[in-house]
């Protein structure tokens, strides 16, 4: 059984989580839309994740929509005291599976209530404001009205902590002037490293950085260097990519997703992999200038 404490923990203010977590997005159907291909398997993955020490799950009510949150509730409710469920708001899904911005204060408030209802809780642990930007890359622009709307829901007791997703450093600073930010989710992995300075800045401020697409997303990471290192370590390339992220900075939290029990176990086992300085430098060359 994997020992996730090998990777250490990080405090989302009053909630300590293992740095290796789980992302629920892939539990929904193809294109993150509709029901899962195998409902029983989806429930089993969630239960296995917790059995192996995961206490940080990433989700959203626009996954499905509503599908992943309802699966989480069915599999895990009543939730363990140490489980932190992080959700995000800022989009809706069309009948054609399209992803549509939903960023007005009213739409954000409605999304929070959808998450509360489908997760079966009175207050959400963490809610990230997910900006649309260029889909997988942020674009500048004020977020004051949007983040203020969530801060007001936090003051009403519906949200415990706030975070951000797909944002720039300027937007992080703007949000922090409105309310406390406990985590930032952006696109980052071994080959996509635009946020190097932001990761370090957030670390100094005690804010978690949570990479989405830690394994490359819809285009899995491929590199001869990565494959060579994995072969030497007796690991898979994806395990090495996750281990590199854990080594990159102590404020990085991982949420690799899967709908497969075997893949879940493989991902979680990466928490035990240790990379020496020479190997880290070798891997860093993959994303040099990225």
KEKOLTI-698506 format. One record per residue (C-alpha): residue number from 1; x, y, z; residue in three letters. Coordinates in pm, whole numbers. Layout:
BEGIN
<r seq="NUM" X="X" Y="Y" Z="Z" type="ALA"/>
...
% end
This chain:
BEGIN
<r seq="1" X="0" Y="0" Z="0" type="UNK"/>
<r seq="2" X="130" Y="346" Z="-89" type="UNK"/>
<r seq="3" X="240" Y="567" Z="198" type="UNK"/>
<r seq="4" X="143" Y="918" Z="94" type="UNK"/>
<r seq="5" X="308" Y="1071" Z="399" type="UNK"/>
<r seq="6" X="640" Y="1008" Z="219" type="UNK"/>
<r seq="7" X="561" Y="1314" Z="9" type="UNK"/>
<r seq="8" X="491" Y="1533" Z="311" type="UNK"/>
<r seq="9" X="194" Y="1748" Z="398" type="UNK"/>
<r seq="10" X="92" Y="2109" Z="343" type="UNK"/>
<r seq="11" X="-145" Y="2331" Z="538" type="UNK"/>
<r seq="12" X="-438" Y="2492" Z="361" type="UNK"/>
<r seq="13" X="-457" Y="2724" Z="660" type="UNK"/>
<r seq="14" X="-640" Y="2514" Z="924" type="UNK"/>
<r seq="15" X="-653" Y="2197" Z="711" type="UNK"/>
<r seq="16" X="-344" Y="1983" Z="663" type="UNK"/>
<r seq="17" X="-344" Y="1763" Z="353" type="UNK"/>
<r seq="18" X="-109" Y="1506" Z="205" type="UNK"/>
<r seq="19" X="70" Y="1659" Z="-91" type="UNK"/>
<r seq="20" X="-39" Y="1372" Z="-315" type="UNK"/>
<r seq="21" X="-413" Y="1407" Z="-376" type="UNK"/>
<r seq="22" X="-666" Y="1302" Z="-637" type="UNK"/>
<r seq="23" X="-852" Y="1482" Z="-916" type="UNK"/>
<r seq="24" X="-1204" Y="1358" Z="-991" type="UNK"/>
<r seq="25" X="-1250" Y="1509" Z="-1338" type="UNK"/>
<r seq="26" X="-1196" Y="1185" Z="-1528" type="UNK"/>
<r seq="27" X="-1471" Y="1006" Z="-1339" type="UNK"/>
<r seq="28" X="-1732" Y="1165" Z="-1566" type="UNK"/>
<r seq="29" X="-1800" Y="1037" Z="-1917" type="UNK"/>
<r seq="30" X="-1600" Y="1110" Z="-2234" type="UNK"/>
<r seq="31" X="-1509" Y="1477" Z="-2265" type="UNK"/>
<r seq="32" X="-1590" Y="1517" Z="-1893" type="UNK"/>
<r seq="33" X="-1957" Y="1497" Z="-1990" type="UNK"/>
<r seq="34" X="-2232" Y="1261" Z="-1889" type="UNK"/>
<r seq="35" X="-2224" Y="958" Z="-1663" type="UNK"/>
<r seq="36" X="-1917" Y="740" Z="-1610" type="UNK"/>
<r seq="37" X="-1854" Y="444" Z="-1836" type="UNK"/>
<r seq="38" X="-1852" Y="220" Z="-1527" type="UNK"/>
<r seq="39" X="-2025" Y="365" Z="-1222" type="UNK"/>
<r seq="40" X="-1908" Y="88" Z="-991" type="UNK"/>
<r seq="41" X="-1548" Y="140" Z="-1096" type="UNK"/>
<r seq="42" X="-1576" Y="516" Z="-1041" type="UNK"/>
<r seq="43" X="-1704" Y="464" Z="-687" type="UNK"/>
<r seq="44" X="-1430" Y="208" Z="-623" type="UNK"/>
<r seq="45" X="-1159" Y="453" Z="-733" type="UNK"/>
<r seq="46" X="-1282" Y="717" Z="-490" type="UNK"/>
<r seq="47" X="-1296" Y="472" Z="-200" type="UNK"/>
<r seq="48" X="-955" Y="329" Z="-284" type="UNK"/>
<r seq="49" X="-803" Y="676" Z="-297" type="UNK"/>
<r seq="50" X="-910" Y="744" Z="60" type="UNK"/>
<r seq="51" X="-808" Y="397" Z="174" type="UNK"/>
<r seq="52" X="-457" Y="473" Z="46" type="UNK"/>
<r seq="53" X="-429" Y="800" Z="233" type="UNK"/>
<r seq="54" X="-567" Y="1064" Z="-3" type="UNK"/>
<r seq="55" X="-729" Y="1345" Z="195" type="UNK"/>
<r seq="56" X="-742" Y="1613" Z="-78" type="UNK"/>
<r seq="57" X="-987" Y="1568" Z="-366" type="UNK"/>
<r seq="58" X="-1030" Y="1815" Z="-649" type="UNK"/>
<r seq="59" X="-1368" Y="1839" Z="-823" type="UNK"/>
<r seq="60" X="-1622" Y="2074" Z="-976" type="UNK"/>
<r seq="61" X="-1994" Y="2068" Z="-1033" type="UNK"/>
<r seq="62" X="-1931" Y="2142" Z="-1402" type="UNK"/>
<r seq="63" X="-1763" Y="1804" Z="-1438" type="UNK"/>
<r seq="64" X="-2043" Y="1602" Z="-1591" type="UNK"/>
<r seq="65" X="-2209" Y="1841" Z="-1504" type="UNK"/>
<r seq="66" X="-2296" Y="1736" Z="-1148" type="UNK"/>
<r seq="67" X="-2163" Y="1383" Z="-1210" type="UNK"/>
<r seq="68" X="-1837" Y="1385" Z="-1015" type="UNK"/>
<r seq="69" X="-1981" Y="1561" Z="-712" type="UNK"/>
<r seq="70" X="-2267" Y="1314" Z="-691" type="UNK"/>
<r seq="71" X="-2024" Y="1024" Z="-724" type="UNK"/>
<r seq="72" X="-1809" Y="1168" Z="-446" type="UNK"/>
<r seq="73" X="-2115" Y="1200" Z="-224" type="UNK"/>
<r seq="74" X="-2233" Y="848" Z="-299" type="UNK"/>
<r seq="75" X="-1891" Y="695" Z="-242" type="UNK"/>
<r seq="76" X="-1766" Y="892" Z="57" type="UNK"/>
<r seq="77" X="-2047" Y="1066" Z="247" type="UNK"/>
<r seq="78" X="-2044" Y="1112" Z="544" type="UNK"/>
<r seq="79" X="-1699" Y="1248" Z="481" type="UNK"/>
<r seq="80" X="-1399" Y="1174" Z="706" type="UNK"/>
<r seq="81" X="-1300" Y="1469" Z="924" type="UNK"/>
<r seq="82" X="-960" Y="1500" Z="755" type="UNK"/>
<r seq="83" X="-1092" Y="1503" Z="396" type="UNK"/>
<r seq="84" X="-1062" Y="1835" Z="212" type="UNK"/>
<r seq="85" X="-1275" Y="1868" Z="-102" type="UNK"/>
<r seq="86" X="-1169" Y="2151" Z="-329" type="UNK"/>
<r seq="87" X="-1415" Y="2259" Z="-594" type="UNK"/>
<r seq="88" X="-1421" Y="2533" Z="-855" type="UNK"/>
<r seq="89" X="-1678" Y="2765" Z="-1011" type="UNK"/>
<r seq="90" X="-1683" Y="2983" Z="-1320" type="UNK"/>
<r seq="91" X="-1829" Y="2769" Z="-1600" type="UNK"/>
<r seq="92" X="-2136" Y="2572" Z="-1703" type="UNK"/>
<r seq="93" X="-2186" Y="2297" Z="-1958" type="UNK"/>
<r seq="94" X="-2408" Y="2314" Z="-2263" type="UNK"/>
<r seq="95" X="-2628" Y="2029" Z="-2385" type="UNK"/>
<r seq="96" X="-2366" Y="1977" Z="-2658" type="UNK"/>
<r seq="97" X="-2095" Y="1928" Z="-2389" type="UNK"/>
<r seq="98" X="-1956" Y="2278" Z="-2452" type="UNK"/>
<r seq="99" X="-1775" Y="2466" Z="-2176" type="UNK"/>
<r seq="100" X="-1938" Y="2806" Z="-2124" type="UNK"/>
<r seq="101" X="-1819" Y="3091" Z="-1901" type="UNK"/>
<r seq="102" X="-2046" Y="3161" Z="-1603" type="UNK"/>
<r seq="103" X="-1865" Y="3437" Z="-1420" type="UNK"/>
<r seq="104" X="-2124" Y="3691" Z="-1308" type="UNK"/>
<r seq="105" X="-2178" Y="3722" Z="-933" type="UNK"/>
<r seq="106" X="-2521" Y="3559" Z="-973" type="UNK"/>
<r seq="107" X="-2381" Y="3268" Z="-1173" type="UNK"/>
<r seq="108" X="-2099" Y="3214" Z="-925" type="UNK"/>
<r seq="109" X="-2345" Y="3215" Z="-635" type="UNK"/>
<r seq="110" X="-2566" Y="2964" Z="-814" type="UNK"/>
<r seq="111" X="-2264" Y="2741" Z="-879" type="UNK"/>
<r seq="112" X="-2168" Y="2746" Z="-512" type="UNK"/>
<r seq="113" X="-2519" Y="2632" Z="-419" type="UNK"/>
<r seq="114" X="-2502" Y="2354" Z="-683" type="UNK"/>
<r seq="115" X="-2178" Y="2231" Z="-524" type="UNK"/>
<r seq="116" X="-2324" Y="2245" Z="-174" type="UNK"/>
<r seq="117" X="-2630" Y="2048" Z="-280" type="UNK"/>
<r seq="118" X="-2455" Y="1782" Z="-488" type="UNK"/>
<r seq="119" X="-2175" Y="1725" Z="-238" type="UNK"/>
<r seq="120" X="-2424" Y="1719" Z="47" type="UNK"/>
<r seq="121" X="-2251" Y="1972" Z="273" type="UNK"/>
<r seq="122" X="-2344" Y="2294" Z="453" type="UNK"/>
<r seq="123" X="-2013" Y="2463" Z="370" type="UNK"/>
<r seq="124" X="-1751" Y="2400" Z="104" type="UNK"/>
<r seq="125" X="-1393" Y="2344" Z="221" type="UNK"/>
<r seq="126" X="-1229" Y="2537" Z="-63" type="UNK"/>
<r seq="127" X="-1378" Y="2708" Z="-369" type="UNK"/>
<r seq="128" X="-1152" Y="2816" Z="-653" type="UNK"/>
<r seq="129" X="-1256" Y="3093" Z="-889" type="UNK"/>
<r seq="130" X="-1177" Y="2934" Z="-1226" type="UNK"/>
<r seq="131" X="-1105" Y="3200" Z="-1487" type="UNK"/>
<r seq="132" X="-1165" Y="3116" Z="-1850" type="UNK"/>
<r seq="133" X="-868" Y="3301" Z="-2001" type="UNK"/>
<r seq="134" X="-735" Y="3113" Z="-2303" type="UNK"/>
<r seq="135" X="-876" Y="2783" Z="-2171" type="UNK"/>
<r seq="136" X="-545" Y="2647" Z="-2041" type="UNK"/>
<r seq="137" X="-351" Y="2973" Z="-2011" type="UNK"/>
<r seq="138" X="-446" Y="3280" Z="-1810" type="UNK"/>
<r seq="139" X="-510" Y="3625" Z="-1952" type="UNK"/>
<r seq="140" X="-493" Y="3954" Z="-1766" type="UNK"/>
<r seq="141" X="-802" Y="4141" Z="-1648" type="UNK"/>
<r seq="142" X="-958" Y="4249" Z="-1321" type="UNK"/>
<r seq="143" X="-1124" Y="3979" Z="-1112" type="UNK"/>
<r seq="144" X="-1241" Y="4212" Z="-834" type="UNK"/>
<r seq="145" X="-1617" Y="4173" Z="-885" type="UNK"/>
<r seq="146" X="-1598" Y="3795" Z="-926" type="UNK"/>
<r seq="147" X="-1372" Y="3729" Z="-630" type="UNK"/>
<r seq="148" X="-1565" Y="3971" Z="-412" type="UNK"/>
<r seq="149" X="-1883" Y="3773" Z="-483" type="UNK"/>
<r seq="150" X="-1716" Y="3457" Z="-349" type="UNK"/>
<r seq="151" X="-1568" Y="3644" Z="-54" type="UNK"/>
<r seq="152" X="-1919" Y="3752" Z="42" type="UNK"/>
<r seq="153" X="-2034" Y="3388" Z="33" type="UNK"/>
<r seq="154" X="-1737" Y="3303" Z="253" type="UNK"/>
<r seq="155" X="-1846" Y="3569" Z="502" type="UNK"/>
<r seq="156" X="-2192" Y="3407" Z="505" type="UNK"/>
<r seq="157" X="-2034" Y="3076" Z="608" type="UNK"/>
<r seq="158" X="-2099" Y="2889" Z="282" type="UNK"/>
<r seq="159" X="-1727" Y="2867" Z="193" type="UNK"/>
<r seq="160" X="-1440" Y="2807" Z="434" type="UNK"/>
<r seq="161" X="-1146" Y="2898" Z="210" type="UNK"/>
<r seq="162" X="-1093" Y="3058" Z="-131" type="UNK"/>
<r seq="163" X="-855" Y="2982" Z="-415" type="UNK"/>
<r seq="164" X="-791" Y="3070" Z="-778" type="UNK"/>
<r seq="165" X="-745" Y="2881" Z="-1103" type="UNK"/>
<r seq="166" X="-595" Y="2979" Z="-1439" type="UNK"/>
<r seq="167" X="-470" Y="3314" Z="-1315" type="UNK"/>
<r seq="168" X="-176" Y="3552" Z="-1347" type="UNK"/>
<r seq="169" X="43" Y="3681" Z="-1067" type="UNK"/>
<r seq="170" X="-131" Y="4019" Z="-1096" type="UNK"/>
<r seq="171" X="-470" Y="3855" Z="-1045" type="UNK"/>
<r seq="172" X="-341" Y="3666" Z="-742" type="UNK"/>
<r seq="173" X="-231" Y="3995" Z="-587" type="UNK"/>
<r seq="174" X="-568" Y="4154" Z="-666" type="UNK"/>
<r seq="175" X="-755" Y="3865" Z="-504" type="UNK"/>
<r seq="176" X="-536" Y="3864" Z="-193" type="UNK"/>
<r seq="177" X="-625" Y="4229" Z="-134" type="UNK"/>
<r seq="178" X="-991" Y="4119" Z="-112" type="UNK"/>
<r seq="179" X="-969" Y="3793" Z="85" type="UNK"/>
<r seq="180" X="-722" Y="3524" Z="189" type="UNK"/>
<r seq="181" X="-613" Y="3289" Z="-93" type="UNK"/>
<r seq="182" X="-509" Y="2938" Z="13" type="UNK"/>
<r seq="183" X="-429" Y="2781" Z="-325" type="UNK"/>
<r seq="184" X="-369" Y="2854" Z="-692" type="UNK"/>
<r seq="185" X="-436" Y="2600" Z="-967" type="UNK"/>
<r seq="186" X="-257" Y="2662" Z="-1295" type="UNK"/>
<r seq="187" X="-127" Y="2463" Z="-1590" type="UNK"/>
<r seq="188" X="219" Y="2337" Z="-1497" type="UNK"/>
<r seq="189" X="422" Y="2024" Z="-1553" type="UNK"/>
<r seq="190" X="771" Y="1908" Z="-1641" type="UNK"/>
<r seq="191" X="738" Y="2041" Z="-1998" type="UNK"/>
<r seq="192" X="520" Y="2348" Z="-1929" type="UNK"/>
<r seq="193" X="690" Y="2575" Z="-1677" type="UNK"/>
<r seq="194" X="566" Y="2930" Z="-1726" type="UNK"/>
<r seq="195" X="484" Y="2968" Z="-1355" type="UNK"/>
<r seq="196" X="829" Y="2915" Z="-1205" type="UNK"/>
<r seq="197" X="843" Y="3257" Z="-1037" type="UNK"/>
<r seq="198" X="480" Y="3239" Z="-922" type="UNK"/>
<r seq="199" X="533" Y="2900" Z="-753" type="UNK"/>
<r seq="200" X="822" Y="3038" Z="-550" type="UNK"/>
<r seq="201" X="636" Y="3359" Z="-462" type="UNK"/>
<r seq="202" X="332" Y="3163" Z="-341" type="UNK"/>
<r seq="203" X="558" Y="2934" Z="-139" type="UNK"/>
<r seq="204" X="702" Y="3232" Z="47" type="UNK"/>
<r seq="205" X="345" Y="3338" Z="131" type="UNK"/>
<r seq="206" X="235" Y="2992" Z="249" type="UNK"/>
<r seq="207" X="-1" Y="2943" Z="-47" type="UNK"/>
<r seq="208" X="-36" Y="2607" Z="-220" type="UNK"/>
<r seq="209" X="28" Y="2572" Z="-593" type="UNK"/>
<r seq="210" X="-173" Y="2292" Z="-751" type="UNK"/>
<r seq="211" X="-79" Y="2205" Z="-1110" type="UNK"/>
<r seq="212" X="-354" Y="2098" Z="-1342" type="UNK"/>
<r seq="213" X="-248" Y="1868" Z="-1625" type="UNK"/>
<r seq="214" X="48" Y="1749" Z="-1412" type="UNK"/>
<r seq="215" X="98" Y="1465" Z="-1661" type="UNK"/>
<r seq="216" X="35" Y="1671" Z="-1973" type="UNK"/>
<r seq="217" X="-343" Y="1652" Z="-1981" type="UNK"/>
<r seq="218" X="-490" Y="1542" Z="-2312" type="UNK"/>
<r seq="219" X="-139" Y="1522" Z="-2463" type="UNK"/>
<r seq="220" X="60" Y="1304" Z="-2221" type="UNK"/>
<r seq="221" X="420" Y="1398" Z="-2156" type="UNK"/>
<r seq="222" X="668" Y="1228" Z="-2386" type="UNK"/>
<r seq="223" X="1043" Y="1262" Z="-2360" type="UNK"/>
<r seq="224" X="1341" Y="1036" Z="-2417" type="UNK"/>
<r seq="225" X="1503" Y="1182" Z="-2104" type="UNK"/>
<r seq="226" X="1193" Y="1105" Z="-1898" type="UNK"/>
<r seq="227" X="1177" Y="752" Z="-2034" type="UNK"/>
<r seq="228" X="1547" Y="693" Z="-1965" type="UNK"/>
<r seq="229" X="1520" Y="815" Z="-1605" type="UNK"/>
<r seq="230" X="1211" Y="602" Z="-1547" type="UNK"/>
<r seq="231" X="1388" Y="295" Z="-1680" type="UNK"/>
<r seq="232" X="1682" Y="350" Z="-1444" type="UNK"/>
<r seq="233" X="1451" Y="391" Z="-1145" type="UNK"/>
<r seq="234" X="1225" Y="100" Z="-1230" type="UNK"/>
<r seq="235" X="929" Y="340" Z="-1250" type="UNK"/>
<r seq="236" X="696" Y="463" Z="-1520" type="UNK"/>
<r seq="237" X="758" Y="797" Z="-1696" type="UNK"/>
<r seq="238" X="439" Y="937" Z="-1543" type="UNK"/>
<r seq="239" X="550" Y="839" Z="-1192" type="UNK"/>
<r seq="240" X="879" Y="1020" Z="-1248" type="UNK"/>
<r seq="241" X="695" Y="1328" Z="-1376" type="UNK"/>
<r seq="242" X="487" Y="1335" Z="-1058" type="UNK"/>
<r seq="243" X="792" Y="1277" Z="-837" type="UNK"/>
<r seq="244" X="966" Y="1571" Z="-1008" type="UNK"/>
<r seq="245" X="672" Y="1798" Z="-927" type="UNK"/>
<r seq="246" X="681" Y="1694" Z="-561" type="UNK"/>
<r seq="247" X="1053" Y="1770" Z="-554" type="UNK"/>
<r seq="248" X="1011" Y="2105" Z="-733" type="UNK"/>
<r seq="249" X="870" Y="2295" Z="-433" type="UNK"/>
<r seq="250" X="720" Y="2206" Z="-95" type="UNK"/>
<r seq="251" X="403" Y="2408" Z="-165" type="UNK"/>
<r seq="252" X="313" Y="2202" Z="-474" type="UNK"/>
<r seq="253" X="13" Y="1973" Z="-420" type="UNK"/>
<r seq="254" X="-72" Y="1710" Z="-679" type="UNK"/>
<r seq="255" X="-417" Y="1603" Z="-798" type="UNK"/>
<r seq="256" X="-355" Y="1351" Z="-1079" type="UNK"/>
<r seq="257" X="-683" Y="1210" Z="-1203" type="UNK"/>
<r seq="258" X="-789" Y="872" Z="-1335" type="UNK"/>
<r seq="259" X="-1091" Y="646" Z="-1357" type="UNK"/>
<r seq="260" X="-876" Y="333" Z="-1327" type="UNK"/>
<r seq="261" X="-782" Y="159" Z="-1002" type="UNK"/>
<r seq="262" X="-452" Y="41" Z="-1149" type="UNK"/>
<r seq="263" X="-362" Y="390" Z="-1267" type="UNK"/>
<r seq="264" X="-463" Y="537" Z="-930" type="UNK"/>
<r seq="265" X="-226" Y="301" Z="-749" type="UNK"/>
<r seq="266" X="51" Y="382" Z="-995" type="UNK"/>
<r seq="267" X="5" Y="757" Z="-945" type="UNK"/>
<r seq="268" X="-1" Y="734" Z="-567" type="UNK"/>
<r seq="269" X="312" Y="519" Z="-562" type="UNK"/>
<r seq="270" X="502" Y="816" Z="-708" type="UNK"/>
<r seq="271" X="491" Y="971" Z="-359" type="UNK"/>
<r seq="272" X="763" Y="726" Z="-253" type="UNK"/>
<r seq="273" X="1005" Y="802" Z="-538" type="UNK"/>
<r seq="274" X="1312" Y="1007" Z="-446" type="UNK"/>
<r seq="275" X="1511" Y="1187" Z="-716" type="UNK"/>
<r seq="276" X="1873" Y="1284" Z="-652" type="UNK"/>
<r seq="277" X="2015" Y="1621" Z="-756" type="UNK"/>
<r seq="278" X="2171" Y="1490" Z="-1077" type="UNK"/>
<r seq="279" X="1844" Y="1330" Z="-1185" type="UNK"/>
<r seq="280" X="1648" Y="1647" Z="-1102" type="UNK"/>
<r seq="281" X="1886" Y="1851" Z="-1316" type="UNK"/>
<r seq="282" X="1857" Y="1600" Z="-1599" type="UNK"/>
<r seq="283" X="1477" Y="1619" Z="-1589" type="UNK"/>
<r seq="284" X="1476" Y="1999" Z="-1563" type="UNK"/>
<r seq="285" X="1633" Y="2014" Z="-1907" type="UNK"/>
<r seq="286" X="1307" Y="1882" Z="-2056" type="UNK"/>
<r seq="287" X="1125" Y="2205" Z="-1986" type="UNK"/>
<r seq="288" X="1411" Y="2450" Z="-2014" type="UNK"/>
<r seq="289" X="1264" Y="2770" Z="-2149" type="UNK"/>
<r seq="290" X="910" Y="2633" Z="-2131" type="UNK"/>
% end
